Amino acid sequence: MMTRNKLYGLLGVACFLGFVYLLLSTYYFQQSDTTLCWFKNVTGYNCPSCGTTRAVLSLFKANLLQSVQFNPLGLIVFLIMIIAPVWIAVDLLTQQDTLFQKYKQTEVFLRKPLVASFFILLILLLWYWNLTKNL
């Protein structure tokens, strides 16, 4: 069961590690053909999230079109990386749990079969697109 502290801790660590990975991607990984995508390393094919790092880096450079071309999931990751730490800090300072409550509402919404099926279909379409564009 997800608790407030567990969610805030996981999101905080994930955002921190995401920023570290972006920093490494900017200064190290772009100078080599290195990829940390285990799926691509094993199969040789792009996964549904391939291109997300490049998409987020493009957004930090204010290049929305290039970002979407790399991977539309980058928009979601970018927003989470920007909003989550601020929201967590505000909740902790005000001793509230608004992010946790929104998380629980979102989880209930996403567990509905029709909604879950729609998002699974979107991910499959995104995966097909990733395979055909071969970036």
C-alpha positions in Angstrom: 0.0 0.0 0.0 1.3 3.4 -1.0 1.6 5.9 1.9 2.1 9.6 1.7 5.7 9.4 2.9 6.5 6.5 0.6 5.1 8.4 -2.4 6.9 11.6 -1.6 10.1 9.7 -1.0 9.9 7.8 -4.3 9.0 10.8 -6.3 11.7 12.9 -4.7 14.4 10.3 -5.3 13.1 9.6 -8.9 13.2 13.3 -9.7 16.7 13.7 -8.2 17.9 10.7 -10.2 16.2 12.0 -13.3 18.0 15.3 -13.1 21.3 13.4 -12.5 20.6 11.3 -15.5 19.8 14.3 -17.6 23.1 15.9 -16.5 25.0 12.7 -17.4 23.1 12.5 -20.7 24.1 16.1 -21.6 27.8 15.7 -20.8 28.6 12.1 -21.2 26.1 9.9 -23.0 25.6 12.2 -26.0 29.3 11.9 -26.9 29.0 8.1 -27.1 26.5 5.5 -28.5 25.8 4.4 -25.0 22.2 3.7 -24.0 20.9 2.6 -20.7 17.7 1.1 -22.2 17.9 -2.5 -21.3 15.2 -3.4 -23.8 17.0 -1.9 -26.7 20.3 -3.4 -25.5 18.8 -6.8 -25.4 16.5 -6.8 -28.4 18.0 -4.1 -30.6 14.5 -2.5 -30.9 13.3 0.7 -29.4 11.0 0.5 -26.4 7.9 2.6 -26.0 9.9 5.1 -23.9 12.9 5.3 -26.2 13.6 9.0 -26.9 12.2 10.3 -23.7 15.5 11.6 -22.4 16.1 13.4 -25.6 12.6 14.7 -25.5 13.0 16.1 -21.9 16.4 17.7 -22.9 14.7 19.3 -25.9 12.0 20.7 -23.6 14.7 22.2 -21.3 16.0 23.9 -24.4 12.4 25.1 -25.2 12.1 23.0 -28.3 8.6 21.6 -28.1 8.3 20.3 -31.6 11.6 18.4 -31.5 10.6 17.0 -28.0 7.3 15.6 -29.3 9.1 14.1 -32.3 11.5 12.3 -30.0 8.8 10.9 -27.7 5.5 12.5 -26.5 6.1 10.8 -23.1 8.8 13.4 -22.6 6.2 16.0 -21.9 4.7 14.0 -19.1 8.2 13.2 -17.6 9.2 16.9 -17.9 6.0 18.1 -16.1 6.5 15.5 -13.3 10.1 16.5 -12.9 9.2 20.2 -12.6 5.9 20.0 -10.7 6.5 17.1 -8.3 9.4 18.5 -6.2 7.7 21.9 -5.8 4.3 20.2 -4.9 6.1 17.9 -2.4 7.9 20.9 -0.8 4.7 22.9 -0.5 2.9 19.9 1.1 5.7 19.4 3.5 5.9 23.0 4.5 2.2 23.4 4.9 1.8 19.9 6.5 -0.8 18.9 3.9 -1.1 15.9 1.6 -2.7 17.4 -1.5 -0.3 15.6 -3.9 -1.0 12.3 -2.2 -4.8 12.8 -2.4 -4.5 13.7 -6.1 -2.3 10.5 -6.6 -5.0 8.4 -5.0 -7.8 9.9 -7.2 -5.7 9.4 -10.3 -5.0 5.8 -9.4 -8.7 5.1 -9.0 -9.4 6.7 -12.3 -6.6 4.8 -14.1 -7.8 1.4 -12.7 -11.1 1.7 -14.6 -10.9 -1.0 -17.4 -11.9 1.4 -20.2 -9.5 4.1 -19.1 -6.7 1.5 -18.6 -7.4 0.0 -22.0 -7.3 3.4 -23.7 -3.8 4.2 -22.2 -2.5 0.7 -23.0 -3.6 1.3 -26.6 -1.9 4.7 -26.6 1.4 3.1 -25.4 1.2 0.4 -28.0 0.6 3.0 -30.7 3.5 5.0 -29.4 5.7 1.9 -29.4 4.7 1.3 -33.1 5.6 4.9 -33.9 9.0 4.5 -32.1 9.8 1.4 -34.1 8.9 3.0 -37.4 10.6 6.4 -37.0 13.8 4.7 -35.8 15.4 7.7 -34.1 
